[in-house]
Amino acid sequence: MDSNGFDQSGQQLAAAGARSVKVMIAGGFGTGKTTMVRSVSDIRPLTTEETLTQASAGVDHLIGVADKTHTTVSLDFGRISLNDTLMLYLFGTPGQERFWFLWNGLFKGALGAVVLVDTRRLDSSFRAIEEMERQKVPFVIALNVFPDSQAYPAEEIRDALDIPAHTPVVRFDARSRSASRDVLVTLIRHLKEHSAAALEGR
């Protein structure tokens, strides 16, 4: 998606009265949330990463992410400006089950969310998807590309995760600023469509 689409979507939200938008970056343990916030933020992001130690053995499930050495224990925070009048505040959630109690507070005021998915471990993102649906937060699914992950068709992933047809499913590399930015473009467009559909339903 090009920068023009990004600016136009941002301007449309701004015209609707929004000046800043809180966006959640959610997903399971090790799906790339911190990496995405770091890659796309205009400012130096705030992260709350701690080193994984033997004390977490048996608590943090490292199947599929055995090389992971750090974990988010509270939140990640970044910011990206869409244009002169509208910016996104990015809040990355912790992925481990022992920190899920923090999610309720983090979701307050969120307009939308990106749910990161590791196709090698689909079950790690079920909880995040369930939380979006419970909180009634519109979201997009972002399939993070890992070196050893298979390129499953997006519709196959949609079926496996039981995602509605109107929810976008995109593939990206969380290490890439432009790719992460394109995911946010997709989310802004989805939010605009969601808002329009809600207005038509009144």
C-alpha positions, 0 to 999 in steps of 0.5 A: 500500500502506498503512502497516498493511501496512508495519508488519505485514510488518516485524513478521513479519520481526522475529518471525522474528529479523531486527532489521535488513535490508540492501537493495540499490537497484540498476539501470542508469546514470541509473535513479534509485537515488540519488533513491530513497535520498534520498527515502525515507531517515529520515536524511540519506543518504550519497552519493558523487556526482561531476560528470560531465566531458568526461573521461567522454565515451565511457566513460559512455553518456548516451543517454537521460540527456543531462541527467544532470550527476552520477553515483554513483562508489561507493555511496549509503546510507540508512536507514528504520525499519519499526517499533521493532524492524526497520529497512532499511539501503539501499545504492545501487549505482553504475550505470556499467559501470566501477564494476561491480567494486564490486558484489560487496562491496556485495551481501554480507549483502543480504537483498533488492533493488529493481531500478530500471528506466527503460522508455525504456532497458530494456537499462540494467538487464539487468546488475543483474537478472543480478547478482541472479540470480547472487547469488541475491538476491530482488528486485522490479522498480520501473519509475521514471516519467520525464516522457517515458516511456511507460506500458507495461503491467507484464506487457509489461515483465516479458516484455521483461526475462524476469522470473519470474511470482513477481517483483513488477513495480511502477510508481513515482516515485523522487522521492516518499517515499510511492511509494518506501516502497510499493516497499519494502513490496512488497519486504518482502512478497516476502521474506516469501513467498520465505522461507516458500516456502523453508521449505516446500521443506525 
